[in-house]
């Protein structure tokens, strides 16, 4: 599998990081393309100082303005795209079909090719425009998963709490999750 993970400017870049780390450990994943929006890169650096995603095996970091990479094309695209965290602004651009950068273009490709698009929205409270955009995306075939962690597993660390959301994303991608963060 080839999976793209996009990290936007919404707070919660740890969701993207933990997902990328988990994907890199999966035998069936051959490539993880990572793309940061401009604000996504800034928030990532602020929230996770010193973390270098590009050092992980299987990871290729893509430039937000490069429309000549595989995820930008329907004939050579990723098997799935996860936008985690997804800002309300990026969700809006995707819902409206605005393909003005690699993330929004790759999302457009996923929808038109009927491939897996997962939106891990990190926004609260939601207004009517957000809800309308979520409806548009779900009707178009995307999976909208607000990054709402659960507490059933009695997580003891922030990473374990974050992994309750990452587990759900992994399950949507078709991976066996098992006991979540305990596996």
Residue pairs with C-beta under 8 A, 6 or more apart in sequence:
1 26
1 28
1 29
1 30
1 79
1 80
1 173
2 29
2 30
2 31
2 32
2 33
2 70
2 78
2 79
3 23
3 29
3 31
3 32
3 33
3 78
3 79
3 80
3 81
3 82
3 173
4 32
4 33
4 34
4 35
4 62
4 71
4 78
4 80
4 81
4 82
4 106
5 16
5 19
5 20
5 23
5 32
5 33
5 34
5 35
5 81
5 82
5 83
5 84
6 16
6 34
6 35
6 36
6 37
6 40
6 81
6 82
6 83
6 84
6 86
6 90
6 103
6 106
6 107
7 13
7 16
7 17
7 34
7 35
7 36
7 37
7 40
7 41
7 43
7 44
7 84
7 85
8 37
8 39
8 40
8 83
8 85
8 86
8 87
8 89
8 90
8 103
9 37
9 38
9 39
9 40
9 42
9 43
9 87
9 89
9 90
10 40
10 43
10 85
10 86
10 87
10 88
10 90
10 121
10 122
10 123
11 43
11 47
11 85
11 122
12 47
12 84
12 85
12 122
12 147
13 40
13 43
13 44
13 47
13 48
13 85
14 47
14 48
14 158
14 159
14 162
15 84
15 85
15 120
15 122
15 147
15 162
15 165
15 166
16 34
16 44
16 84
16 85
17 44
17 48
17 51
17 53
18 159
18 162
18 163
18 166
19 82
19 84
19 166
19 169
19 170
20 32
20 34
20 53
20 56
20 59
21 56
22 163
22 166
22 170
23 29
23 32
23 58
23 170
24 32
24 56
24 57
24 58
24 59
26 175
29 58
30 58
31 58
31 60
32 56
32 58
32 59
32 60
33 59
33 60
33 61
33 62
33 69
33 70
33 71
33 78
34 53
34 54
34 59
34 60
34 61
34 62
35 61
35 62
35 63
35 64
35 71
35 102
35 103
35 106
36 44
36 61
36 64
37 64
37 87
37 90
37 101
37 103
38 64
39 87
44 51
44 53
53 59
53 61
54 61
62 69
62 71
62 102
63 69
63 102
64 101
64 102
64 103
65 101
65 102
66 72
66 102
67 102
67 105
69 102
70 76
70 77
70 78
71 77
71 78
71 81
71 102
71 105
71 106
71 109
72 102
72 105
72 106
72 109
73 109
74 109
74 112
74 113
77 106
77 109
77 110
77 113
77 115
78 106
78 110
78 115
79 115
79 116
80 110
80 115
80 116
80 117
80 118
80 173
81 106
81 107
81 110
81 115
81 116
81 117
81 118
82 118
82 120
82 169
82 173
83 90
83 91
83 94
83 103
83 107
83 117
83 118
83 119
83 120
84 118
84 120
84 147
84 169
85 120
85 121
85 122
85 147
86 119
86 120
86 121
86 122
87 122
87 123
88 121
88 123
88 130
88 133
90 103
90 104
91 119
91 121
91 123
91 130
91 133
91 134
91 137
91 144
92 129
92 133
93 100
93 104
94 104
94 107
94 108
94 117
94 119
94 137
94 142
95 132
95 133
95 134
95 136
95 137
95 140
96 133
96 136
97 108
98 104
99 105
99 108
107 117
107 142
109 115
110 116
110 117
110 142
111 117
111 140
111 141
111 142
114 141
116 143
116 172
116 173
117 137
117 141
117 142
117 143
118 142
118 143
118 145
118 169
118 172
118 173
119 134
119 137
119 142
119 143
119 144
119 145
120 145
120 146
120 147
120 165
120 169
121 130
121 134
121 144
121 145
121 146
121 147
122 146
122 147
123 130
123 146
124 146
126 134
134 144
137 144
138 144
143 172
145 165
145 168
145 169
145 172
147 165
148 165
149 155
149 161
149 162
149 164
149 165
150 164
151 161
151 164
152 164
153 160
153 164
153 179
153 180
153 181
153 182
155 161
155 163
155 164
155 181
159 181
160 181
163 180
163 181
164 180
164 181
167 177
167 180
167 181
168 177
170 177
171 177
177 183
